[in-house]
């Protein structure tokens, strides 16, 4: 195989790979992990029904993002309620109790 042929094939492969990633919206990331962590990922990806280690890692990242959002929301909620005056907090508490009692009456 000539050098020009090899270069042309490499360019075609690179172009096809780039287009495929653009369509999927994904980007390649190369990382280095300990053998123990790699073994963990490979073992658990199969156990959790992921189609690949990449899919499993993506699921782990998505779960971590969701937890971070929930933690941020909880912190913002705490800040909001901590900033209320005593009278406002009591009023909101009364509304909450009213809502809970309505749910109890309906059997929910």
N, C-alpha and C positions, 0 to 999 in steps of 0.2 A: 504494500500500500504506500502510495506516495505521501510525502509530507503535506502537500496541498490538500489531498483528499482527506487526510486525518484532521487538518485544521477546519476544513469545510464541514465535516461530520460533527466536530466538536461545537462549532458555531450553531449548527442546526439543533443539536441536542440542548445547548444552552438556551436558545431562543424558545424551543418548545417547553422546556422546564419553566422558564420565566413566565410564559403565557399561561401555563397551567396554574402556577402559583397566583397569578393575577386574577384568574377566574375564580379560584377557590378562596381568595382573600387571605391566604396563609403565606407565611414567610419561614424559610428555613432558619433554625437556630442550632448552633453546635455548642454543646456544653460538656464539661468534664465532671464526672461524678465518681464517688468511690465505688469499688466493686460491690460492696454491701448494698449501697443504694440502688445500683443498677439491678442487682438480683431481686431486691424488693419490688422495684417497678415492674420487672418482667413477670414475677410471680403474681403480683396483685392485678396486673392488667388483665390477665386471663381469668382470674377469679371474679373480677368485677364486670366481666363481659365486654371489655373494651376491645376494639378491633385491632389496636396496635398500642405500643408504648406511647407514641405521640398522642393518640386519642385519649389515653389514660392521663397523661400529664396535662393535656388541655382541660380535661374534666377536673383535675385537682386544682388547677389555676382558677377555673370558673367558680368552683366551690369556695376557694379562698377569697375571691373577689366578692362573692355574695356575703360571706361572713363579715368582711371588712365594711361593706355597705350597711349591714345590720348593726354592727358595732357603732358606726358613725351616727346612724339614725338614733340609736339608744342614747348616745352621748348628747346629741342635740335635743332629744326629748327631755332628758334629765336637766339640761341647762335651761330649757324653757320653763319647766315646772319649778325649778329652783328660783327662777327670776320673778315668779308671780308674787303678788302681795298676798298676805294671809287671807284677806276677804275673797280675792279671786280664786285662790286655791280651794277654799271651803266651798265656794259656789260650784266650781268644776267637780269637786268630790261629790257634792249633792246630786248633780246631774248624772254622774257615773253610777251612783247608788240607785237612782231612779231607773236608769237603763238596765241595770242588773236585775232589779226587782221585776221589771217588765218581762225580761227573758225568763225568770223563774216562773212567772204566772203562765207563760206560754209553754212551759215544760222543756225549754231548750237548755 
